[in-house]
Amino acid sequence: MKQRLLKFFKKNASKSVASLVFEDTTVVLVLQNHDHFIVDRTAVSTTSDWNNAAHDLIIKHQLSGYLVKIVLGHGSYQSLIIDQPNLSAEELPIALPFLIKDLVNDSPADLIADGFPAIVSGHLQVIVASRQLITDIILTCNNAGCHVNDITVEDVVWSAFTEANRSQLIIHSDESGDLQLTAFHEQNLCFQRQLRGVSLSTLDTSIVENRQQQLDNLALELQRSLDYISAQLRGDAINQLIVSCNKQQNEKLADELNQRLNINVKVIDDVAIDIDCNVSRLGWAALQRSSNSALNLYRDSLLPLKEWMTFSNLAMSWGVLIVIFMGWFGFNQWQNMEQQKQLDHQQSVLTVEKNQLHLMTDKIASMVVDPLKASQAKKLETELITKKNALKAIYKHDDSLKVGYAELLNQLADASNGDISLQHIYVAGKLMDLNGMARNPDAVPRWVGVFNRYSSLMNRRFQKMSLGRNDKNVVTFSLQAVKNQHVIEDLH
């Protein structure tokens, strides 16, 4: 809930959006300015230069307060397909690094992963990237005054150039001229592949025979990929190839492939005048992504914790504490004055009460009690207590103690009915414990059940009954009386 609220306020606080595309040799910024797009880039030699390049682009175009969408290029992430785990959408990003740990070289703690359903039923398309790489990008943008809210990858954003109800294949080139294939079924990624041995440089040759051979090789590779994708889609085959390579070669390459393939080939649509190369197209596509896109490698947990122990915060805290202590001291002084007034009042009241006490003490002292009468009253009181205790002891004894236990024993014998043999009887007041042997286990509860027919047995209660057998396999039993507090008091 907290993350949702933070996203809500951040979204409303910064409505302007820009995108950053990170490729091996360049970092590109794309943002819309009224009716046109601004595209700017900074060349880099290694990925370690990405953060400085991104920071410089943000500062240069004064993007403080902007939302930034990130696109990672090939080489900075991995694409995997695994069996669909039975996890909720909230649990999936947390569990994925551990589910793919056997497929990658890095520790799960060093990875960020997200996924979406693959075209093949029961499988999940997983995109995984370095946690450190993503964290550095987020911190760079954060330090420059921007907020990252979306991180995706190159293969996914190409879907912005496909149609929702078609299966299409895009052939595109990277900054070095290498050719990539990315296929989409209803704008869902279903295939990606780098073409080996064929590049824009090999196609751009002045020798006609070599060029034709390279085009034939390219068409063959494309046809193999189309056949494979069609088998995966099970009848819903790719019906269009989109060419997005060098701007000068797109038309010519599309014509050549149209002659060699049995599907429609077209040049990628121009979305804006300033969006004229593939890396800028990726930035434009990132700007079109919705907030509920299937893949997002951004996590709020990657943001640094707020530093509260700063000098300004400490100074402010001390100032607040001083004000609080001063207020507390003043309040205590006022409270002490009020309590002193109450104490003085109580002292005067106490003095009056002491005077009245002395008067009453003098009156009581004047009333002398006869020692003889006091002694007789004390003696009578002692005798009364003794007689009450004697009566109480008599009342506590039941009728069985007055007449003996003969009737009790006779009634026990009558109740046994030949199925019970008593070996031990313990009677003390209302307590009675019995031990003996029985013809069978059922005879004991049946015997106890008839106690209600006998006057000396009907009020006897048992707390515990145990059954067993002796070494001769004869049923033995033990009944222990209810020893509650009232019964114990009656025995004393």
Helices and strands as residue ranges (DSSP letters): H 2-13, E 17-22, E 26-33, E 36-43, G 47-49, H 50-60, E 67-72, E 78-83, H 92-99, G 108-110, E 111-117, E 123-130, H 131-143, E 147-153, H 154-157, G 158-161, E 167-173, E 178-185, E 188-199, H 200-203, H 208-233, E 240-244, H 250-260, E 264-267, H 278-287, G 300-302, H 311-366, H 371-395, H 399-403, H 406-416, E 420-428, E 431-438, H 443-449, G 450-453, E 462-469, E 475-481, H 485-491
